[in-house]
């Protein structure tokens, strides 16, 4: 792995103690994970993501409000988010979207906040990072409506195997990001759809500290960016692609969707 350059396109370095961030980045580097994008999920976590990105050349950030935190978003935060999202190290707006599985925020609030951040992404010409759980029909309706005039592209984060979302994403030039759960024994639906994702639209992520790949489950307390190598190797083997070829394609894809 030392000769391969990987990017963890979705991790939460802002979820771990600040004193552990540097050693986490160092372990990733030793495992071929040379670049990381740390994700904002509310205003406070977005600020932390940007601060971390500003401290390290190989770390980038996104800012946004996760649907589960949508109820805590106030319209008075809009200008603060605009200012934060305008930072040079912010490469996307997210994690935004809908989550009708947990419903931690009322659905109408999730939709309102989602649309507001879609508009921010349009105004700032930045791609979006989409969270979708049990909300595909409404998700596609909103995306189709709000991005009809201007579409800056983006990522379906932690793809769950939903065909409707994949069809929409492919038609609209979005990328599909695969996390450690693609390696799980019960992830047949994701792997079935993996065969239909164009190679130039695939990305990989950890969503760390969550979704530890099978190879490390039960061996560590939390997932971390270094472990994206297991998802990478699994996909290369599953698709029967040489690892150096897949790594080159993934790097092109990262530069295609993000302004890096």
C-alpha positions in Angstrom: 0.0 0.0 0.0 3.0 2.3 0.4 3.1 3.1 -3.3 -0.7 3.7 -3.6 -2.3 7.1 -3.0 -5.8 6.9 -1.5 -8.3 9.5 -0.3 -10.8 8.9 2.4 -13.5 11.1 1.0 -15.7 11.0 4.1 -14.4 10.8 7.7 -15.1 12.5 10.9 -11.8 13.6 12.4 -13.8 16.2 14.3 -15.5 13.3 16.2 -12.3 12.1 17.9 -10.4 13.9 20.7 -8.3 16.7 19.2 -5.1 15.2 20.8 -5.6 12.0 18.7 -6.1 13.7 15.3 -2.4 14.0 14.4 -1.6 10.3 15.2 -4.7 9.2 13.3 -3.6 11.1 10.3 -0.1 9.6 10.6 -1.5 6.1 10.7 -3.5 6.8 7.6 -0.4 8.1 5.8 1.5 4.9 6.6 -1.3 2.9 5.0 -1.4 4.8 1.8 -4.3 7.1 2.7 -2.6 10.4 1.8 -5.6 12.7 1.8 -8.8 12.9 4.0 -11.9 15.0 3.8 -13.5 15.6 7.2 -17.2 16.2 7.3 -19.3 18.9 9.0 -22.7 17.8 10.5 -23.8 20.9 12.3 -22.3 24.4 12.8 -20.0 23.4 15.6 -18.7 20.3 13.9 -18.3 22.2 10.7 -16.1 24.8 12.4 -14.1 22.0 13.9 -13.7 20.4 10.5 -12.4 23.6 8.9 -10.0 24.2 11.8 -8.6 20.7 11.4 -8.3 21.2 7.6 -6.5 24.5 8.1 -3.8 22.8 10.2 -2.9 20.1 7.7 -2.1 20.4 4.1 -3.6 17.0 3.2 -6.9 17.5 5.0 -9.9 19.2 3.5 -13.4 19.9 4.9 -17.1 20.1 4.2 -19.7 22.2 6.1 -23.3 21.4 6.5 -26.1 20.1 8.7 -26.9 16.4 8.9 -30.6 15.7 8.6 -30.6 14.3 12.2 -29.4 17.7 13.4 -31.7 19.7 11.2 -34.0 20.7 14.1 -31.1 22.6 15.6 -30.5 24.7 12.6 -31.7 28.3 12.8 -32.1 30.7 9.9 -29.8 33.1 11.7 -26.9 30.6 11.0 -27.2 31.1 7.3 -24.6 33.8 6.9 -22.2 32.1 9.3 -22.4 29.0 7.2 -21.8 31.0 4.0 -18.7 32.5 5.5 -17.5 29.2 6.7 -18.2 27.4 3.4 -16.2 30.1 1.6 -13.0 28.9 3.2 -10.3 27.8 0.8 -10.1 24.3 2.4 -13.9 23.7 2.2 -14.4 21.5 -0.9 -18.2 20.6 -0.6 -21.4 21.4 1.2 -22.5 18.5 3.4 -23.3 16.2 5.0 -26.8 17.2 4.0 -29.9 15.2 3.0 -32.8 13.2 4.5 -33.0 10.4 7.1 -36.5 9.0 7.4 -35.2 5.9 9.3 -34.2 7.6 12.6 -36.4 10.7 12.2 -34.4 12.6 14.8 -35.7 15.8 13.2 -39.2 16.3 11.8 -39.3 15.4 8.1 -40.6 18.8 7.1 -37.7 20.4 8.9 -35.2 18.0 7.3 -36.5 19.0 3.9 -36.4 22.7 4.5 -32.9 22.6 5.8 -31.8 20.3 3.0 -33.2 22.7 0.4 -31.5 25.7 2.1 -28.1 24.0 1.9 -28.7 22.9 -1.7 -29.2 26.6 -2.5 -26.0 27.4 -0.6 -24.1 24.9 -2.8 -25.6 26.5 -5.9 -24.7 30.0 -4.8 -21.1 29.0 -3.9 -20.7 26.6 -6.9 -19.6 23.8 -4.6 -20.6 20.1 -4.9 -22.8 18.4 -2.2 -22.4 15.4 0.0 -25.7 13.6 0.3 -26.9 11.5 3.2 -29.9 9.3 2.3 -31.6 6.8 4.6 -35.0 5.4 3.9 -35.9 8.6 1.9 -35.0 7.8 -1.7 -38.3 8.9 -3.3 -38.4 12.2 -1.6 -34.7 12.7 -2.0 -34.8 12.2 -5.8 -37.8 14.5 -6.0 -36.1 17.4 -4.2 -32.8 16.9 -6.0 -34.5 16.9 -9.4 -36.4 20.0 -8.6 -33.7 22.1 -6.9 -30.8 21.2 -9.2 -32.8 21.5 -12.4 -31.2 24.8 -13.4 -27.7 24.4 -11.9 -25.9 21.2 -10.8 -22.4 21.4 -9.3 -22.3 17.6 -8.9 -21.7 15.8 -5.7 -21.5 12.5 -3.9 -24.0 9.9 -2.7 -22.3 9.2 0.6 -22.2 5.7 2.0 -24.2 4.2 -0.8 -26.7 1.7 0.4 -27.6 -0.2 -2.8 -30.7 1.8 -3.7 -31.3 1.5 -7.4 -33.5 4.7 -7.8 -30.8 6.8 -6.2 -28.1 5.2 -8.3 -30.1 5.8 -11.5 -30.6 9.4 -10.7 -26.9 9.9 -9.7 -25.6 8.4 -12.9 -28.0 10.5 -15.0 -26.9 13.7 -13.2 -23.2 13.1 -13.0 -23.0 12.4 -9.3 -20.3 10.2 -7.7 -21.1 7.1 -5.6 -19.0 6.6 -2.4 -18.6 3.2 -0.9 -17.9 2.7 2.8 -16.8 -0.3 4.9 -20.3 -1.8 4.9 -19.8 -3.0 1.3 -17.5 -5.6 2.9 -20.2 -7.0 5.2 -21.7 -10.4 4.6 -25.2 -9.0 4.5 -24.3 -6.3 2.0 -25.4 -8.3 -1.1 -27.6 -5.5 -2.3 -24.8 -3.0 -2.3 -22.4 -5.4 -4.1 -25.1 -6.2 -6.7 -25.4 -2.6 -7.6 -21.6 -2.0 -7.4 -21.4 -3.8 -10.8 -23.5 -1.0 -12.4 -21.5 2.0 -11.0 -19.3 3.5 -13.7 -15.7 3.3 -12.7 -15.3 7.0 -13.2 -17.9 7.7 -10.6 -16.7 5.5 -7.7 -15.2 6.9 -4.5 -14.3 5.3 -1.2 -14.7 6.4 2.3 -14.6 5.2 5.9 -17.4 7.3 7.5 -15.1 6.8 10.5 -15.5 6.4 13.4 -18.4 4.4 12.1 -18.8 1.4 9.7 -15.5 -0.4 10.4 -14.7 -2.8 7.5 -15.1 -6.5 8.1 -11.3 -7.1 8.3 -11.1 -4.9 11.5 -14.5 -5.4 13.1 -14.1 -6.7 16.6 -10.4 -5.8 16.6 -10.6 -2.1 17.2 -12.9 0.2 19.1 -13.5 2.7 16.2 -13.0 2.9 12.5 -10.4 5.3 11.2 -9.2 6.7 7.8 -6.3 4.1 7.6 -8.9 1.4 7.2 -10.2 2.7 3.9 -7.5 0.5 2.4 -9.6 -2.6 3.3 -12.6 -1.2 1.4 -10.3 -0.3 -1.5 -8.8 -3.8 -1.7 -12.3 -5.4 -1.4 -13.6 -3.4 -4.3 -10.5 -4.1 -6.5 -10.9 -7.8 -5.9 -14.7 -7.8 -6.4 -14.5 -5.9 -9.7 -11.3 -7.8 -10.7 -9.3 -4.6 -11.2 -5.6 -4.2 -10.5 -5.1 -2.1 -7.3 -2.9 0.4 -9.0 -5.4 0.9 -11.8 -8.3 1.4 -9.3 -6.2 3.8 -7.3 -5.4 5.9 -10.3 -9.1 6.0 -11.3 -10.2 6.9 -7.7 -7.7 9.8 -7.7 -9.0 11.1 -11.0 -12.5 10.9 -9.5 -11.6 12.8 -6.4 -10.1 15.6 -8.5 -13.2 15.5 -10.7 -15.7 16.1 -8.0 -13.7 18.2 -5.5 -11.8 21.4 -6.3 -8.5 20.0 -5.0 
